[in-house]
């Protein structure tokens, strides 16, 4: 690796080059005080430069193909055992969970798109509630971050869905009355709501800021684009950060997307917004659509699951299996 | 948030001077650049650029709340404007929601403006009669506002209030009618409105109709990123609704479908031929303003006519399933013929029908 490719500032680079250091090897056995004197810079700065150099040298060292020298690399066998232990978040609809082999995958980014009114926000809220199902009942006992760019998150609906989820759990355990009573303090809809962290963002700058801030947040506990290239760059930057967040924190990242129309194969079709380059960025994609009178979810992109469709319905309790007869469910 | 000045973010002085020297003034400027570009531009080591970005992000990021505190914040303010149509209010869990955009869409002459007139009146009424006791801003782009008709609605719906002296002019005096003539006029008046909304206790904003402002322009995207002419007004309206916690009602027109309309995803190809004919022969109307607009509104009420009756259909709502109520327009405004409503499922939710109605009824 050449000096020109190191992640150092332009002035540091020009000083190195003008002092005659053009390759990494020329710097490999240099002491910081010698470098500081040569470049006429502070000792601290020289130390920093040498640190960057040694990091770069480690990365490019080839050590007879032994994989452990390369940082962050795993064999496919190691990854298999990781994949088998992969956690899922249930969607509330058994058919949909079935085609997803358990639910939305943790550690990956899943995109969900569909026409207005099909239930994307409903699914988002359902997942934010379902991730909190206690471990004893087959859930994760986790928390959720909900980033709202449309203003469509309705708290009352989240409360309803939380209630529906809790009642669904309690229904399965009618003979464990004592256990139910014991749980009752923290199995309240309000405590579910207190575990959903809500960000309302109004511009892409805020979305970038949130994505950058999330790393810190997770340690403690989204204008008008005139420049299309800028938009593509920002989107891909965000998706890379989200993928990294998903992987390091074993998070399930779910992105809800809108639809737009596109002219392909001689006619107009519905397609997800943000264009072709974005469609490469997410690991998984689920499209929600209408088929006759039913709502369906279709796995459009997944590295491990076959394409399949499953029906689901939106009820007062949240996302559930579709009912074969259209029974009237009142939202009160 | 994106316009926060970097100079006020408490970065180390050397760093903030460099930002200023490179004309990176706001958070938006800084966060739009990839890290390496920023490092090259500012001529600082990568670690410094990264920590600066992290600090700027933390400050530019809007504050978060738990959903629970969100609910507690909103619990005090009611949250809905009752329409006095019991079935509709039940379906919407109280009425027209605060802090969100509600859209009324339907063919001309069906009763959208009548509905808006009644809503304006309801918002001005004192709280004891179920109103919001506030002012209303009515943006009338097609010169359809009729004060005479509104007083008539008031006298017939709330005779006890309106017969008493002085109350009718007082109520009517709370409704401010604006008549912008073009889209730029409209956006200008919106900007001016931002501050005055809170000062003047405005409790309802009605735009009748949104589609008229773009009728001269091609509202379908010319491919590419889909630059919607209304996009900035749209996001502004939404933020206005949210920050002042008021209901915003917008009416939309209908237009005929063209062959180019898209209904299906590409993976649905094989079903297209079977369903296409049967579903579409009756309805040749769709809402104007396109699919981006449809995504942006929170509640959509479709006014349509079929089988000899008119219906208000709750086509999109985060709180309720699709349901339609038959209605008529009479001297006291709109009234529902039945509070029970009819379930609507499938593609019917989004179609708009306009046939079989007798325009000259009453």
Interface residues (C-beta under 8 A of the other chain):
Chain A: X7 X8 X9 X10 X11 X12 X48 X52 X115 X116 X117 X121 X122 X128 X145 X146 X150 X151 X152 X153 X154 X155 X156 X157 X158 X159 X160 X190 X191 X193 X194 X195 X196 X197 X198 X199 X200 X201 X202 X203 X204 X205 X206 X208 X209 X210 X211 X212 X213 X215 X216 X217 X223 X224 X225 X228 X230 X231 X233 X234 X237 X258 X259 X260 X261 X262 X263 X264 X265 X267 X268 X269 X270 X271 X273 X275 X287 X289 X290 X291 X292 X293 X294 X298 X300 X307 X314 X326 X328 X329 X330 X331 X332
Chain B: X1 X2 X27 X28 X31 X32 X34 X36 X39 X40 X42 X43 X44 X45 X46 X47 X53 X54 X56 X57 X58 X59 X60 X61 X62 X64 X65 X66 X67 X68 X69 X70 X71 X74 X79 X90 X91 X93 X97 X99 X100 X221 X223 X224 X225 X226 X231 X232 X235 X238 X239 X241 X242 X260 X261 X262 X263 X264 X265 X266 X267 X268 X271 X275 X291 X292 X294 X295 X296 X298 X300 X315 X316 X318 X319 X320 X321 X343 X345 X346 X347 X348 X349 X350
